[in-house]
Amino acid sequence: MFLDSLIGLLGGIDLDLLCQETPAEIIEDVYAKGKRFRTAAQGFALGSGNSIPDYVPVDGYMAMIEGAKRIRSEEAEHGFASSLLSSADGHIEG
């Protein structure tokens, strides 16, 4: 489809995850979703809505950042294209 090359994804991380799960669970969830989203669109901006409310635990927010850093680190180590090939097949499921 024509628009596939023009669409980027924004967000994808639920505030409930940041508030209710352990840092380890958040890192794994962000890593898995981020890898999947990066394969599905031309661009991806990780986030949790348009802001991070003050009730979000700092540990939850920092775990989200760590998950993103893990993706970037892997891409730097293995190359972006290689990282995408080893990821999910690009389909986003609810």
C-alpha positions as CSV (number, residue, x, y, z in Angstrom):
1,M,0.0,0.0,0.0
2,F,1.2,3.5,-0.8
3,L,0.9,5.0,2.7
4,D,2.9,2.2,4.3
5,S,6.1,4.1,3.6
6,L,4.8,7.3,5.1
7,I,3.3,6.2,8.4
8,G,5.0,6.3,11.7
9,L,3.8,5.0,15.0
10,L,3.7,7.1,18.2
11,G,3.2,5.9,21.8
12,G,2.3,2.3,22.5
13,I,3.1,2.1,26.2
14,D,0.1,2.1,28.5
15,L,0.2,4.2,31.7
16,D,-1.2,1.3,33.7
17,L,1.8,-0.7,32.8
18,L,4.1,2.0,34.1
19,C,2.1,2.4,37.3
20,Q,1.4,-1.3,38.2
21,E,4.1,-3.5,36.9
22,T,7.6,-4.1,38.2
23,P,10.5,-2.4,36.4
24,A,11.7,-5.8,35.0
25,E,8.2,-6.5,33.6
26,I,8.1,-3.0,32.1
27,I,11.5,-3.3,30.5
28,E,10.5,-6.6,28.9
29,D,7.1,-5.3,27.7
30,V,8.6,-2.1,26.2
31,Y,11.4,-4.1,24.6
32,A,9.0,-6.5,23.0
33,K,6.5,-3.9,21.8
34,G,9.3,-1.5,20.6
35,K,10.9,-4.2,18.5
36,R,7.5,-5.1,17.0
37,F,6.5,-1.5,16.3
38,R,9.9,-0.7,14.7
39,T,9.4,-3.4,12.2
40,A,5.8,-2.3,11.4
41,A,6.4,1.4,10.4
42,Q,8.9,3.7,8.9
43,G,9.2,5.5,12.1
44,F,8.5,4.9,15.8
45,A,8.4,7.2,18.7
46,L,8.1,5.3,22.0
47,G,5.9,7.0,24.6
48,S,2.9,6.8,26.8
49,G,0.5,9.4,25.6
50,N,1.2,13.1,25.4
51,S,2.6,13.4,28.9
52,I,3.8,11.4,31.9
53,P,1.5,12.4,34.8
54,D,3.0,13.0,38.2
55,Y,1.4,9.8,39.6
56,V,3.6,7.6,37.4
57,P,6.3,6.1,39.6
58,V,9.8,7.2,38.7
59,D,10.9,3.6,38.6
60,G,8.2,2.8,36.0
61,Y,9.2,5.7,33.8
62,M,12.9,4.8,34.0
63,A,12.1,1.2,33.2
64,M,10.4,2.4,30.0
65,I,13.5,4.3,29.1
66,E,15.7,1.3,29.8
67,G,13.5,-0.8,27.5
68,A,14.1,1.7,24.7
69,K,17.8,1.8,25.5
70,R,18.0,-1.9,25.2
71,I,16.5,-1.7,21.6
72,R,18.9,1.0,20.7
73,S,21.9,-0.8,22.1
74,E,21.0,-4.0,20.2
75,E,20.6,-2.0,17.0
76,A,24.0,-0.3,17.5
77,E,25.7,-3.6,18.2
78,H,24.1,-5.7,15.4
79,G,23.0,-3.0,13.0
80,F,19.5,-1.6,12.6
81,A,18.6,-3.9,9.6
82,S,19.8,-7.0,11.4
83,S,17.8,-6.1,14.4
84,L,14.7,-5.7,12.3
85,L,15.2,-9.0,10.6
86,S,15.4,-10.8,13.9
87,S,12.3,-9.1,15.3
88,A,8.7,-10.0,15.0
89,D,7.2,-10.2,11.4
90,G,5.9,-6.6,11.6
91,H,2.3,-7.4,12.4
92,I,0.8,-5.5,15.2
93,E,-1.7,-7.3,17.3
94,G,-3.9,-5.9,20.0
